[in-house]
Amino acid sequence: MIDAAELRSALGRFATGVTIITTRSTSGEAVGVTASSFNAVSLDPPLILWSLGRNAFSHPIFEAASHFAVHVLGDDQRDLSNRFARASSAKFEGLATREGLGGVPLLGNCAAVFECSTEHRYAGGDHLILVGRVLRLDQGPAERPPLLFHQGRYAALAGETSTV
């Protein structure tokens, strides 16, 4: 049997980018969460996936959502990542957003934004796996360094200055 703490430690050796996923609840509330579990699935059709813990407060909202947006963060957006990683009902307070497809709140100044319709939902153990069809995307400058996460903390590309 695999020890959960050992598995988490080994998985932490894989560096990932950091994203914020947003949606809107059926009652109209803006909802967002920081996630590093984001992957490309297919170019044709354009599909991506991400996963959310079943114990997350926002789980039922994302499970029911018809649309969501994935915001890929730049290395200068650590504070924004931290803001959406915490449990809070005021994550969007004071933030300028615009409305995306399906009424989803979109954050500005991100490295990339993928606006998606929910294509599939899969049970993945203690997580829900959401597959989205990319309907629209936006990209920032290609030379912008990404916000990375590695071994439980923020990291930087070699030769880049870290925001840690």
Disulfide bonds with the S-S distance in Angstrom:
none
